């Protein structure tokens, strides 16, 4: 799996880095990203999946809400 993040974002954590699933099973990958160039709002993140010779570009997507940190 490879995440396609918006421009200006950086991936700071991905766990697990590789996920092996048997047929008809589900799994989860957790990630942390830093959004430095955008203000609050919804952003699209997609993921490319691959196994063997198969490559599915932007196969899955998610909407991420960017919320600025609270000021003290």
HELIX and SHEET records of a PDB file:
SHEET    1   A 3 UNK A   2  UNK A   4  0                                        
SHEET    2   A 3 UNK A  41  UNK A  51 -1                                        
SHEET    3   A 3 UNK A  54  UNK A  66 -1                                        
SHEET    1   B 2 UNK A   9  UNK A  15  0                                        
SHEET    2   B 2 UNK A  30  UNK A  35 -1                                        
END                                                                             
